[in-house]
Amino acid sequence: MADLSAAGPINTQTTRDNYMAMTRRKRAYGGIILAIFVLLMVTGFQTVDARSAGGFWSGLSQVFDFPAGVVREAWEKIDRMPANLVNFFPALLETINIAAVSTLVGALFGLVLSLLSTRGLAKWPRLIPVFRRIMDIMRAFPEIVIALVLIFILGGGPIPAMIAIAIHTAGALGKLYSEVAENADLKPVEGLESVGANWSQRMLLGVIPQVAPNYLSYTLMRFEINIRASAILGFVGAGGIGYELRNAMTFGTGRFDLAAAIFVLLFLTIVFFDQLSSHYRNKLVKGDQI
């Protein structure tokens, strides 16, 4: 056994000096990065403010004018609120339908892409990078960009919105599904392969039962996101309650009570589905019976 005392006494002062020098370097680097970040924020804000139609500081005092106008007019016409809620309910159902169909279609495509891009499970291992890049491209473009292109090609309506959200959903869920599938136990897959099961059977019987709770949890979470996305896409002519909200806001004063009713419907819908999906996600993740 080596004699540690032969190496001589440990110089604690040198160790302390080295540690303090390293700490000072880290603080210096952190200060430089913070200064660069602040500089970029300031110059970026000045650039945006200079190129905007109105200045930020000059318009800051008017930031609450529109919400105040909506609330004031909605309160003056509060007796019309129940009728407005009923009137816009079909548009809300259209928005929910767009979100539900696009989530279902996107989840199915995402499931296939995830299994084809997961190491140890892929049917064609050499094509794993190809399928992963496909998912990258599908989620790289925001839904609104895809919807604008599709509206130019197909015209306005719910179909472009559904396709746009489904494409983005497939890319996003495919990535999440793939990460979950990478942690799946391969023993059932190997057992099914030993008895002659094909790739589809191995995935359906050996992998899906293991990852189904997490898959469903991610799908429910994505459904919440797609409800918001489908409402936003209505502003570009994709139908649903977002389209009605754009019309109500475009006409301005005199129709703000309609915009207020739509805001109330959207708020209640998002809260309802957020609570519902959170409830079922918790049950799925914990393994409880639904």
N, C-alpha and C positions, 0 to 999 in steps of 0.2 A: 504494500500500500504506500502511495507517495506521501512524503512528509510535506504538508502544506506550509509548515513553518520555514522550510528552506527557501520559499519564494520571497521571504522578507515580510515585514509588517505592511498592512494595507494603509496607503496614504489617504486618510479620510478627507483632508483638505483638498487634494487634487480631485477626488471624486465629487465633492461638493461644488468645486469650481466648474467642472465639466457639466454637471447637471444644471447649474445656473446659466451657463453659456448656452446650453441647448434650449432652456426655457426662454431665454431672451430672443434666440433666433425664431422660435415658434411664435412668440408674441409679435416680433417684427413682421414675420410673414403674414400673420393674421391681420395686423394693422394695415399692411399694404393691400391685402385683398379687400378689406373693408373700405379703404379709401377709393379703390378702383370701382367697387360696387356703388358707393355714394356718387362718385363722379359720373358713372354711366346713368344712374337714376336721374340726376339733376339735368344732364345734357339731353337725355331722352325726353324728359318732361318738357324742357324748353322747346325742343324741336316739335313735339306734338302740339304744344300750346300755340306755337307760331304758325303752324300749318292748319289749325282748326278754323272753322268758320267764325267761331266766337272764342274769346279768351276764357281761360278757366277761372281766373280771379274775378273778371267782370261778370261772369255768369254764375258765380258761386252763390250770390244772394238770391238767385231765382231757382235754385235747385229743388225747392219744395213747392214751387208754384203749381206744377202739374198735379202732384199727389193731393195738394190742398184743394185744387179745383175739382178733382174726381170725388173726393170725400164730401165736399160741400154740396155738389150737385146730386150725389147719391143720397145724401141726407134729406135734401129738399124733396126728392122723389122717392122716398123710402117706401111709400105705399105701392110702387110699381116693382119693387124688388122681387116678391114671390113670382109674379108673372114673367119677369125677365129670366129668372132662374129656370123656370119651366120651358121658356122659349128657347134657351140655349142648351138645354139638356141633350137634345139629339146631336148637336155638334160636339158635345163632350163625349158622347158615346162613340162618335166617329173617331175622335182622338184616341180613346181607349182601345178601340178595335185596331187602329193603325199600330199602336204600340204592342198589342197582344200578338197580332199576326207577324209583325216584323221580328219580335222576340222569338217566337216559335221557329220561324224560318231560319233566322240567324243562328239560333241554338243548334238546330239540326246540322247546318253546314259547319258550324264551329266544332261540333262533336266529331264529324268526319275528319276535318282538317287537323284537329288535335291528335287523334289516333294515328294519322299518317305522318305526324311530325314529332312523335315521341320516341326517344331512343329506347330500344328493347321491345317496342310494340309495333313500330312502323312496318307496313307490308313491303315497302321498297326503301330500305335504309339509305340508299344513295340519294334519294330524292327528298330527304328530310330538310336540307337547307332550302330547297325550292318551295316546299309547302310553308315553311316558316317565313320566307320572304313574301309569299302571297298574303299571309295573315298580316304581316307588317304593312303592306300596301293597303289592305282593306281597312285597317284602323288608322292609317296615317292621315287620311282626308276626313275632315269633319263632315257630319251628316248634312249640314246646310250646303256645303260645296257640292257634294254628290247630288243633292236634291235640285240645286239650281241647274246643273247640267241636264238632269233627267227631265226637269220641267221644260227646258228649252227643246228637248227631243220629243217628249210625250205629251206636253201640255200640262196645265194645272190639274190638281186633284189629289186624292189620297194615294194613288198607285206610286207616283214618284217618291212620295214620303216613305211609303212602306219599303220600297226597294232600297232607298238610301239608308234607312235605319237598319235594315236587315244586313246590308253589306258591312256596315261599321260594327254591328253586333257580332257577326260571324268572326271578324278579325279579333275583336276584344275577347269574346268568350273562348275562341279557339286557343288563344294564348293562356288564359286562366285554366282551361280544361287540361291543356298539355302539361302545365306545371303540376296539377293534381295527379294526372296519370303517371307521371314519372316516379311517384312514390308508391304506386300500386305494387302489390306482391305478385311476383312473376310465377310463383309455384302453381297456381291454378291454370295459368296460361300454358305452362310446360306440360302439365298433366293432360290438358285437353289436346295439345299437339301430339302427345304420345299415343293417343287413341284415334288419331286421324282427323281431328276437327280442323276445318279450314280457318282462314284468318278472321272472317266475319263471325264465325261461331266462337272463336277464342275471345274476341273482343266483347261480344254480347254476353257470354256466359262467365268469362273469367275476369274481365276488367270492369265492365259497367256496374255490376253489383257492388263492387268495392268503392267506386268513386261517385255513385249516384247521389248520396246526400250532399256532397260538396258541389257537384254539378248543379243540382236543383237549387242550392243556396245561391250560387253565382247567377243562375238564370233569373231567380226572383229579384235579386238586386239589380240586374240589368233591366228588368221590366220596369222598375221604378224610374230608372234613368231614361228609358225610352218614352215614358209618358211625358216627361218634361221635353224631350227632344221633339216628339210629334206635335206638341203645342207650339214650340218655337218655329218649327217648319211651316206652320200655318201662315206665318208672316210673309213667306215668300210664295204664297199661292198654293200650298200643298194641302189645303182643306183642313177640316177639323175646327176646333174652338179657337185656335190661333188665328185662323183666317177671319173669324168673326171679331176677334179682339182688334185686329189690325183695322178693320172697317170702322169699328166703334171709335178707335183713337184717331183715325184719319179725319173724320168729320168734326172732331173736337167738341167745343162747347155745345151743349144741347143733347149730346149722346154719351156723356160721361157716366150717366147712370147705367147704361148698358155695359160699359167697360168695367164698372164696379161690380156688376153682377157676374161677369166673366171671371174677374179676379177672385171673387168669393168661391165660384164653382171650382176653379183650378186649385185654390188653396185647400178646400175640403177634400177634393179628389186625391191630391198628392199626400195629404196627411193620412187619409184612409188607407191608401195602398201602401204607404210607408209603414204604418203600424201593422197592417195585415201581413205583408211580406216579412217584416222583422219577426213577427210572432212565429211564422212557419219556418223561417231560417233558423231561429234558435232551436226549435224542435228537431229540425233535420240534423243540425250540427251536434246536438247533444244526444241524438239517437232515440229521442222519445217518440211515442206513437202520435201521429197527427190526428 
